[in-house]
């Protein structure tokens, strides 16, 4: 089971790798949310742990009588901020079995993830909390209680667009190695302009574009180049997938070419059988091409919390960020 610690008399281990149990556990808990929850199938969750640098020791878990009752995981992210090259953990999938939600297990595994991150040499963590959720109300008081230097640094809004039932033309494929090259090139352009930005390795970019479960990319690879990258995932109770765009990387494309790229991504999403495309707005990418192809603001807000260890300066707020949520 990997690392094991104790807090408040409770033993906290590591996730044991049973993805079927994790899928049922996460979906049962998230299914109680007011908003429609995503359907985290076992293949998708297994893919998350195939991201470079991931491990079960970055997934604190509490088991009772052999059953999973509380879970969170951290996914490694490299960023450039204030002249520093930082390695962070993005905290995600914080989940507690419904009957134990008032037992304090959520804060325990959340705190444990922070402590493991610090012990393993990470510079800090990122948390994304849905506006109106309990964790969003608790995170700053918990950080104060546990003496964690945590601040709210950004609020993420979203745009979305419904899709037709059939694509108007077949999509065009670009070789995977070329796509990864364009992704790295375009992401580096953003990192040079945004105060807090992801920095990618070759392996991370390959996972983002091709190796993660149900990845979906669209690329323009002519004289000028750009790429949109994301993935498809179903919602609980809906057989049609939703497509999430993580990376809006216009590269050096002209405005007209950006619209062409956006339309190409919509075509691919329609071919995938999706009924909606959604993207978070971190302020690093021009949204005009998205508006031009029918994207509109939707009612969803995520709040971003940054924790930095070892006296690294934590900003009061950020004007823009380039990170991915999951």
ROTORVO-268081 format. One record per residue (C-alpha): x negated, y, z; residue in three letters; residue number from 1. Coordinates in steps of 0.2 Angstrom, whole numbers, plus 5000, padded with zeros to 4 digits. Layout:
BEGIN
<pt px="X" py="Y" pz="Z" r="ALA" k="NUM"/>
...
//
This chain:
BEGIN
<pt px="5000" py="5000" pz="5000" r="UNK" k="1"/>
<pt px="4985" py="5012" pz="5000" r="UNK" k="2"/>
<pt px="4984" py="5026" pz="5012" r="UNK" k="3"/>
<pt px="4994" py="5025" pz="5028" r="UNK" k="4"/>
<pt px="4996" py="5039" pz="5041" r="UNK" k="5"/>
<pt px="5008" py="5043" pz="5055" r="UNK" k="6"/>
<pt px="5017" py="5059" pz="5059" r="UNK" k="7"/>
<pt px="5030" py="5061" pz="5073" r="UNK" k="8"/>
<pt px="5029" py="5042" pz="5077" r="UNK" k="9"/>
<pt px="5033" py="5037" pz="5059" r="UNK" k="10"/>
<pt px="5022" py="5028" pz="5047" r="UNK" k="11"/>
<pt px="5019" py="5035" pz="5030" r="UNK" k="12"/>
<pt px="5012" py="5024" pz="5017" r="UNK" k="13"/>
<pt px="5010" py="5025" pz="4998" r="UNK" k="14"/>
<pt px="5022" py="5020" pz="4984" r="UNK" k="15"/>
<pt px="5020" py="5001" pz="4981" r="UNK" k="16"/>
<pt px="5023" py="5002" pz="4962" r="UNK" k="17"/>
<pt px="5041" py="4995" pz="4962" r="UNK" k="18"/>
<pt px="5047" py="5006" pz="4948" r="UNK" k="19"/>
<pt px="5064" py="4997" pz="4947" r="UNK" k="20"/>
<pt px="5067" py="5001" pz="4965" r="UNK" k="21"/>
<pt px="5061" py="5019" pz="4963" r="UNK" k="22"/>
<pt px="5073" py="5022" pz="4948" r="UNK" k="23"/>
<pt px="5088" py="5016" pz="4958" r="UNK" k="24"/>
<pt px="5082" py="5026" pz="4973" r="UNK" k="25"/>
<pt px="5079" py="5042" pz="4964" r="UNK" k="26"/>
<pt px="5095" py="5042" pz="4954" r="UNK" k="27"/>
<pt px="5106" py="5037" pz="4969" r="UNK" k="28"/>
<pt px="5099" py="5053" pz="4979" r="UNK" k="29"/>
<pt px="5099" py="5065" pz="4964" r="UNK" k="30"/>
<pt px="5116" py="5059" pz="4959" r="UNK" k="31"/>
<pt px="5123" py="5068" pz="4974" r="UNK" k="32"/>
<pt px="5117" py="5085" pz="4968" r="UNK" k="33"/>
<pt px="5130" py="5098" pz="4961" r="UNK" k="34"/>
<pt px="5121" py="5100" pz="4945" r="UNK" k="35"/>
<pt px="5121" py="5085" pz="4933" r="UNK" k="36"/>
<pt px="5105" py="5075" pz="4937" r="UNK" k="37"/>
<pt px="5093" py="5067" pz="4925" r="UNK" k="38"/>
<pt px="5092" py="5048" pz="4923" r="UNK" k="39"/>
<pt px="5074" py="5043" pz="4929" r="UNK" k="40"/>
<pt px="5072" py="5026" pz="4920" r="UNK" k="41"/>
<pt px="5058" py="5015" pz="4926" r="UNK" k="42"/>
<pt px="5049" py="5017" pz="4910" r="UNK" k="43"/>
<pt px="5049" py="5036" pz="4912" r="UNK" k="44"/>
<pt px="5043" py="5035" pz="4930" r="UNK" k="45"/>
<pt px="5029" py="5022" pz="4925" r="UNK" k="46"/>
<pt px="5023" py="5034" pz="4912" r="UNK" k="47"/>
<pt px="5022" py="5048" pz="4925" r="UNK" k="48"/>
<pt px="5009" py="5037" pz="4934" r="UNK" k="49"/>
<pt px="4999" py="5034" pz="4918" r="UNK" k="50"/>
<pt px="4995" py="5053" pz="4918" r="UNK" k="51"/>
<pt px="4976" py="5055" pz="4919" r="UNK" k="52"/>
<pt px="4971" py="5056" pz="4938" r="UNK" k="53"/>
<pt px="4987" py="5050" pz="4945" r="UNK" k="54"/>
<pt px="4988" py="5036" pz="4958" r="UNK" k="55"/>
<pt px="4999" py="5029" pz="4971" r="UNK" k="56"/>
<pt px="4989" py="5037" pz="4985" r="UNK" k="57"/>
<pt px="4996" py="5053" pz="4978" r="UNK" k="58"/>
<pt px="5014" py="5047" pz="4981" r="UNK" k="59"/>
<pt px="5017" py="5046" pz="5000" r="UNK" k="60"/>
<pt px="5032" py="5035" pz="5004" r="UNK" k="61"/>
<pt px="5042" py="5029" pz="5019" r="UNK" k="62"/>
<pt px="5049" py="5011" pz="5020" r="UNK" k="63"/>
<pt px="5061" py="5004" pz="5032" r="UNK" k="64"/>
<pt px="5064" py="4986" pz="5033" r="UNK" k="65"/>
<pt px="5055" py="4984" pz="5016" r="UNK" k="66"/>
<pt px="5066" py="4997" pz="5008" r="UNK" k="67"/>
<pt px="5060" py="5014" pz="5001" r="UNK" k="68"/>
<pt px="5069" py="5028" pz="5010" r="UNK" k="69"/>
<pt px="5058" py="5043" pz="5007" r="UNK" k="70"/>
<pt px="5046" py="5048" pz="4992" r="UNK" k="71"/>
<pt px="5037" py="5062" pz="4984" r="UNK" k="72"/>
<pt px="5023" py="5062" pz="4971" r="UNK" k="73"/>
<pt px="5009" py="5074" pz="4965" r="UNK" k="74"/>
<pt px="5003" py="5075" pz="4948" r="UNK" k="75"/>
<pt px="4986" py="5083" pz="4945" r="UNK" k="76"/>
<pt px="4985" py="5099" pz="4935" r="UNK" k="77"/>
<pt px="4970" py="5110" pz="4931" r="UNK" k="78"/>
<pt px="4972" py="5128" pz="4930" r="UNK" k="79"/>
<pt px="4962" py="5144" pz="4928" r="UNK" k="80"/>
<pt px="4967" py="5158" pz="4940" r="UNK" k="81"/>
<pt px="4958" py="5174" pz="4946" r="UNK" k="82"/>
<pt px="4941" py="5168" pz="4939" r="UNK" k="83"/>
<pt px="4943" py="5151" pz="4948" r="UNK" k="84"/>
<pt px="4945" py="5134" pz="4939" r="UNK" k="85"/>
<pt px="4957" py="5125" pz="4951" r="UNK" k="86"/>
<pt px="4963" py="5107" pz="4952" r="UNK" k="87"/>
<pt px="4981" py="5107" pz="4959" r="UNK" k="88"/>
<pt px="4995" py="5094" pz="4963" r="UNK" k="89"/>
<pt px="5012" py="5098" pz="4956" r="UNK" k="90"/>
<pt px="5024" py="5091" pz="4969" r="UNK" k="91"/>
<pt px="5039" py="5082" pz="4961" r="UNK" k="92"/>
<pt px="5053" py="5069" pz="4964" r="UNK" k="93"/>
<pt px="5054" py="5073" pz="4983" r="UNK" k="94"/>
<pt px="5068" py="5061" pz="4987" r="UNK" k="95"/>
<pt px="5076" py="5054" pz="5003" r="UNK" k="96"/>
<pt px="5089" py="5040" pz="5004" r="UNK" k="97"/>
<pt px="5106" py="5049" pz="5006" r="UNK" k="98"/>
<pt px="5109" py="5041" pz="5024" r="UNK" k="99"/>
<pt px="5092" py="5047" pz="5030" r="UNK" k="100"/>
<pt px="5093" py="5065" pz="5023" r="UNK" k="101"/>
<pt px="5096" py="5072" pz="5040" r="UNK" k="102"/>
<pt px="5082" py="5062" pz="5048" r="UNK" k="103"/>
<pt px="5068" py="5074" pz="5043" r="UNK" k="104"/>
<pt px="5059" py="5062" pz="5031" r="UNK" k="105"/>
<pt px="5059" py="5074" pz="5017" r="UNK" k="106"/>
<pt px="5048" py="5087" pz="5026" r="UNK" k="107"/>
<pt px="5037" py="5073" pz="5032" r="UNK" k="108"/>
<pt px="5032" py="5066" pz="5015" r="UNK" k="109"/>
<pt px="5031" py="5084" pz="5008" r="UNK" k="110"/>
<pt px="5018" py="5088" pz="5022" r="UNK" k="111"/>
<pt px="5009" py="5072" pz="5019" r="UNK" k="112"/>
<pt px="5007" py="5076" pz="5001" r="UNK" k="113"/>
<pt px="4999" py="5093" pz="5006" r="UNK" k="114"/>
<pt px="4987" py="5084" pz="5018" r="UNK" k="115"/>
<pt px="4982" py="5071" pz="5005" r="UNK" k="116"/>
<pt px="4979" py="5084" pz="4992" r="UNK" k="117"/>
<pt px="4968" py="5094" pz="5004" r="UNK" k="118"/>
<pt px="4958" py="5078" pz="5010" r="UNK" k="119"/>
<pt px="4955" py="5072" pz="4992" r="UNK" k="120"/>
<pt px="4948" py="5089" pz="4987" r="UNK" k="121"/>
<pt px="4962" py="5097" pz="4978" r="UNK" k="122"/>
<pt px="4962" py="5116" pz="4979" r="UNK" k="123"/>
<pt px="4981" py="5117" pz="4982" r="UNK" k="124"/>
<pt px="4999" py="5112" pz="4977" r="UNK" k="125"/>
<pt px="5013" py="5119" pz="4966" r="UNK" k="126"/>
<pt px="5031" py="5116" pz="4971" r="UNK" k="127"/>
<pt px="5047" py="5119" pz="4960" r="UNK" k="128"/>
<pt px="5063" py="5121" pz="4969" r="UNK" k="129"/>
<pt px="5081" py="5123" pz="4962" r="UNK" k="130"/>
<pt px="5089" py="5139" pz="4967" r="UNK" k="131"/>
<pt px="5103" py="5134" pz="4980" r="UNK" k="132"/>
<pt px="5095" py="5117" pz="4985" r="UNK" k="133"/>
<pt px="5091" py="5114" pz="5003" r="UNK" k="134"/>
<pt px="5072" py="5112" pz="5000" r="UNK" k="135"/>
<pt px="5072" py="5129" pz="4992" r="UNK" k="136"/>
<pt px="5079" py="5136" pz="5008" r="UNK" k="137"/>
<pt px="5067" py="5126" pz="5019" r="UNK" k="138"/>
<pt px="5050" py="5127" pz="5010" r="UNK" k="139"/>
<pt px="5043" py="5144" pz="5017" r="UNK" k="140"/>
<pt px="5049" py="5140" pz="5035" r="UNK" k="141"/>
<pt px="5041" py="5123" pz="5033" r="UNK" k="142"/>
<pt px="5025" py="5130" pz="5026" r="UNK" k="143"/>
<pt px="5024" py="5142" pz="5041" r="UNK" k="144"/>
<pt px="5027" py="5128" pz="5053" r="UNK" k="145"/>
<pt px="5013" py="5117" pz="5046" r="UNK" k="146"/>
<pt px="5002" py="5133" pz="5044" r="UNK" k="147"/>
<pt px="5001" py="5131" pz="5025" r="UNK" k="148"/>
<pt px="4997" py="5147" pz="5015" r="UNK" k="149"/>
<pt px="5012" py="5145" pz="5004" r="UNK" k="150"/>
<pt px="5020" py="5159" pz="4994" r="UNK" k="151"/>
<pt px="5034" py="5161" pz="4981" r="UNK" k="152"/>
<pt px="5025" py="5167" pz="4965" r="UNK" k="153"/>
<pt px="5037" py="5165" pz="4951" r="UNK" k="154"/>
<pt px="5055" py="5162" pz="4947" r="UNK" k="155"/>
<pt px="5058" py="5151" pz="4931" r="UNK" k="156"/>
<pt px="5074" py="5154" pz="4921" r="UNK" k="157"/>
<pt px="5079" py="5143" pz="4906" r="UNK" k="158"/>
<pt px="5086" py="5144" pz="4889" r="UNK" k="159"/>
<pt px="5095" py="5130" pz="4880" r="UNK" k="160"/>
<pt px="5104" py="5126" pz="4863" r="UNK" k="161"/>
<pt px="5117" py="5113" pz="4859" r="UNK" k="162"/>
<pt px="5113" py="5102" pz="4844" r="UNK" k="163"/>
<pt px="5123" py="5095" pz="4830" r="UNK" k="164"/>
<pt px="5127" py="5077" pz="4828" r="UNK" k="165"/>
<pt px="5116" py="5075" pz="4812" r="UNK" k="166"/>
<pt px="5100" py="5083" pz="4806" r="UNK" k="167"/>
<pt px="5101" py="5093" pz="4790" r="UNK" k="168"/>
<pt px="5085" py="5087" pz="4783" r="UNK" k="169"/>
<pt px="5072" py="5074" pz="4788" r="UNK" k="170"/>
<pt px="5058" py="5079" pz="4799" r="UNK" k="171"/>
<pt px="5039" py="5080" pz="4794" r="UNK" k="172"/>
<pt px="5026" py="5070" pz="4804" r="UNK" k="173"/>
<pt px="5009" py="5076" pz="4808" r="UNK" k="174"/>
<pt px="4995" py="5064" pz="4812" r="UNK" k="175"/>
<pt px="4993" py="5062" pz="4831" r="UNK" k="176"/>
<pt px="4974" py="5066" pz="4832" r="UNK" k="177"/>
<pt px="4978" py="5083" pz="4822" r="UNK" k="178"/>
<pt px="4992" py="5087" pz="4834" r="UNK" k="179"/>
<pt px="4982" py="5085" pz="4849" r="UNK" k="180"/>
<pt px="4968" py="5096" pz="4842" r="UNK" k="181"/>
<pt px="4981" py="5109" pz="4838" r="UNK" k="182"/>
<pt px="4989" py="5107" pz="4855" r="UNK" k="183"/>
<pt px="4972" py="5110" pz="4864" r="UNK" k="184"/>
<pt px="4968" py="5125" pz="4852" r="UNK" k="185"/>
<pt px="4985" py="5133" pz="4855" r="UNK" k="186"/>
<pt px="4985" py="5131" pz="4874" r="UNK" k="187"/>
<pt px="4967" py="5138" pz="4875" r="UNK" k="188"/>
<pt px="4974" py="5154" pz="4867" r="UNK" k="189"/>
<pt px="4988" py="5155" pz="4880" r="UNK" k="190"/>
<pt px="4975" py="5152" pz="4894" r="UNK" k="191"/>
<pt px="4965" py="5167" pz="4888" r="UNK" k="192"/>
<pt px="4980" py="5179" pz="4890" r="UNK" k="193"/>
<pt px="4990" py="5173" pz="4905" r="UNK" k="194"/>
<pt px="4983" py="5175" pz="4923" r="UNK" k="195"/>
<pt px="4988" py="5158" pz="4929" r="UNK" k="196"/>
<pt px="4987" py="5145" pz="4915" r="UNK" k="197"/>
<pt px="4984" py="5126" pz="4913" r="UNK" k="198"/>
<pt px="4968" py="5120" pz="4906" r="UNK" k="199"/>
<pt px="4968" py="5103" pz="4897" r="UNK" k="200"/>
<pt px="4957" py="5089" pz="4895" r="UNK" k="201"/>
<pt px="4958" py="5078" pz="4879" r="UNK" k="202"/>
<pt px="4966" py="5064" pz="4889" r="UNK" k="203"/>
<pt px="4979" py="5075" pz="4897" r="UNK" k="204"/>
<pt px="4983" py="5083" pz="4880" r="UNK" k="205"/>
<pt px="4985" py="5065" pz="4872" r="UNK" k="206"/>
<pt px="4997" py="5060" pz="4886" r="UNK" k="207"/>
<pt px="5007" py="5076" pz="4885" r="UNK" k="208"/>
<pt px="5009" py="5074" pz="4866" r="UNK" k="209"/>
<pt px="5010" py="5056" pz="4863" r="UNK" k="210"/>
<pt px="5008" py="5044" pz="4878" r="UNK" k="211"/>
<pt px="5021" py="5049" pz="4890" r="UNK" k="212"/>
<pt px="5038" py="5041" pz="4889" r="UNK" k="213"/>
<pt px="5049" py="5048" pz="4875" r="UNK" k="214"/>
<pt px="5037" py="5062" pz="4870" r="UNK" k="215"/>
<pt px="5043" py="5073" pz="4856" r="UNK" k="216"/>
<pt px="5032" py="5086" pz="4847" r="UNK" k="217"/>
<pt px="5033" py="5097" pz="4832" r="UNK" k="218"/>
<pt px="5018" py="5105" pz="4823" r="UNK" k="219"/>
<pt px="5014" py="5117" pz="4809" r="UNK" k="220"/>
<pt px="4997" py="5113" pz="4803" r="UNK" k="221"/>
<pt px="4994" py="5124" pz="4788" r="UNK" k="222"/>
<pt px="4983" py="5139" pz="4786" r="UNK" k="223"/>
<pt px="4990" py="5144" pz="4803" r="UNK" k="224"/>
<pt px="4995" py="5132" pz="4817" r="UNK" k="225"/>
<pt px="5006" py="5130" pz="4832" r="UNK" k="226"/>
<pt px="5015" py="5116" pz="4841" r="UNK" k="227"/>
<pt px="5030" py="5113" pz="4853" r="UNK" k="228"/>
<pt px="5029" py="5098" pz="4864" r="UNK" k="229"/>
<pt px="5041" py="5090" pz="4876" r="UNK" k="230"/>
<pt px="5051" py="5074" pz="4879" r="UNK" k="231"/>
<pt px="5068" py="5067" pz="4879" r="UNK" k="232"/>
<pt px="5077" py="5060" pz="4894" r="UNK" k="233"/>
<pt px="5095" py="5055" pz="4898" r="UNK" k="234"/>
<pt px="5107" py="5063" pz="4911" r="UNK" k="235"/>
<pt px="5116" py="5052" pz="4923" r="UNK" k="236"/>
<pt px="5132" py="5047" pz="4916" r="UNK" k="237"/>
<pt px="5128" py="5053" pz="4899" r="UNK" k="238"/>
<pt px="5121" py="5041" pz="4885" r="UNK" k="239"/>
<pt px="5115" py="5056" pz="4875" r="UNK" k="240"/>
<pt px="5098" py="5062" pz="4879" r="UNK" k="241"/>
<pt px="5093" py="5080" pz="4883" r="UNK" k="242"/>
<pt px="5076" py="5086" pz="4876" r="UNK" k="243"/>
<pt px="5065" py="5097" pz="4887" r="UNK" k="244"/>
<pt px="5052" py="5108" pz="4879" r="UNK" k="245"/>
<pt px="5037" py="5109" pz="4891" r="UNK" k="246"/>
<pt px="5024" py="5119" pz="4879" r="UNK" k="247"/>
<pt px="5029" py="5133" pz="4868" r="UNK" k="248"/>
<pt px="5013" py="5136" pz="4859" r="UNK" k="249"/>
<pt px="5015" py="5147" pz="4844" r="UNK" k="250"/>
<pt px="4996" py="5148" pz="4841" r="UNK" k="251"/>
<pt px="4993" py="5160" pz="4827" r="UNK" k="252"/>
<pt px="5009" py="5158" pz="4818" r="UNK" k="253"/>
<pt px="5018" py="5172" pz="4810" r="UNK" k="254"/>
<pt px="5036" py="5176" pz="4817" r="UNK" k="255"/>
<pt px="5044" py="5168" pz="4802" r="UNK" k="256"/>
<pt px="5033" py="5152" pz="4804" r="UNK" k="257"/>
<pt px="5038" py="5152" pz="4823" r="UNK" k="258"/>
<pt px="5056" py="5151" pz="4818" r="UNK" k="259"/>
<pt px="5051" py="5137" pz="4805" r="UNK" k="260"/>
<pt px="5042" py="5127" pz="4819" r="UNK" k="261"/>
<pt px="5057" py="5129" pz="4831" r="UNK" k="262"/>
<pt px="5069" py="5123" pz="4818" r="UNK" k="263"/>
<pt px="5058" py="5108" pz="4815" r="UNK" k="264"/>
<pt px="5058" py="5104" pz="4833" r="UNK" k="265"/>
<pt px="5077" py="5105" pz="4834" r="UNK" k="266"/>
<pt px="5078" py="5093" pz="4819" r="UNK" k="267"/>
<pt px="5067" py="5081" pz="4827" r="UNK" k="268"/>
<pt px="5078" py="5082" pz="4843" r="UNK" k="269"/>
<pt px="5094" py="5079" pz="4833" r="UNK" k="270"/>
<pt px="5086" py="5064" pz="4825" r="UNK" k="271"/>
<pt px="5082" py="5058" pz="4843" r="UNK" k="272"/>
<pt px="5101" py="5058" pz="4846" r="UNK" k="273"/>
<pt px="5100" py="5073" pz="4859" r="UNK" k="274"/>
<pt px="5114" py="5084" pz="4862" r="UNK" k="275"/>
<pt px="5104" py="5098" pz="4870" r="UNK" k="276"/>
<pt px="5087" py="5106" pz="4870" r="UNK" k="277"/>
<pt px="5081" py="5115" pz="4886" r="UNK" k="278"/>
<pt px="5065" py="5125" pz="4889" r="UNK" k="279"/>
<pt px="5059" py="5134" pz="4905" r="UNK" k="280"/>
<pt px="5054" py="5152" pz="4903" r="UNK" k="281"/>
<pt px="5037" py="5156" pz="4911" r="UNK" k="282"/>
<pt px="5034" py="5172" pz="4903" r="UNK" k="283"/>
<pt px="5019" py="5166" pz="4892" r="UNK" k="284"/>
<pt px="5028" py="5164" pz="4876" r="UNK" k="285"/>
<pt px="5038" py="5175" pz="4864" r="UNK" k="286"/>
<pt px="5056" py="5169" pz="4865" r="UNK" k="287"/>
<pt px="5062" py="5179" pz="4850" r="UNK" k="288"/>
<pt px="5060" py="5163" pz="4838" r="UNK" k="289"/>
<pt px="5070" py="5153" pz="4850" r="UNK" k="290"/>
<pt px="5084" py="5166" pz="4850" r="UNK" k="291"/>
<pt px="5083" py="5166" pz="4831" r="UNK" k="292"/>
<pt px="5087" py="5148" pz="4831" r="UNK" k="293"/>
<pt px="5102" py="5149" pz="4843" r="UNK" k="294"/>
<pt px="5094" py="5147" pz="4861" r="UNK" k="295"/>
<pt px="5103" py="5156" pz="4874" r="UNK" k="296"/>
<pt px="5100" py="5159" pz="4893" r="UNK" k="297"/>
<pt px="5108" py="5145" pz="4904" r="UNK" k="298"/>
<pt px="5113" py="5145" pz="4922" r="UNK" k="299"/>
<pt px="5098" py="5137" pz="4930" r="UNK" k="300"/>
<pt px="5083" py="5144" pz="4941" r="UNK" k="301"/>
<pt px="5068" py="5136" pz="4948" r="UNK" k="302"/>
<pt px="5057" py="5145" pz="4961" r="UNK" k="303"/>
<pt px="5039" py="5142" pz="4960" r="UNK" k="304"/>
<pt px="5029" py="5140" pz="4976" r="UNK" k="305"/>
<pt px="5010" py="5140" pz="4977" r="UNK" k="306"/>
<pt px="4999" py="5134" pz="4991" r="UNK" k="307"/>
<pt px="4980" py="5136" pz="4990" r="UNK" k="308"/>
<pt px="4968" py="5129" pz="5003" r="UNK" k="309"/>
<pt px="4951" py="5134" pz="5010" r="UNK" k="310"/>
<pt px="4955" py="5153" pz="5010" r="UNK" k="311"/>
<pt px="4957" py="5155" pz="4991" r="UNK" k="312"/>
<pt px="4967" py="5170" pz="4988" r="UNK" k="313"/>
<pt px="4986" py="5167" pz="4985" r="UNK" k="314"/>
<pt px="4995" py="5180" pz="4974" r="UNK" k="315"/>
<pt px="5010" py="5189" pz="4981" r="UNK" k="316"/>
<pt px="5018" py="5186" pz="4964" r="UNK" k="317"/>
<pt px="5013" py="5182" pz="4946" r="UNK" k="318"/>
<pt px="5019" py="5191" pz="4930" r="UNK" k="319"/>
<pt px="5018" py="5175" pz="4920" r="UNK" k="320"/>
<pt px="5012" py="5157" pz="4921" r="UNK" k="321"/>
<pt px="5008" py="5143" pz="4909" r="UNK" k="322"/>
<pt px="5011" py="5127" pz="4918" r="UNK" k="323"/>
<pt px="5024" py="5112" pz="4915" r="UNK" k="324"/>
<pt px="5037" py="5108" pz="4928" r="UNK" k="325"/>
<pt px="5036" py="5089" pz="4929" r="UNK" k="326"/>
//
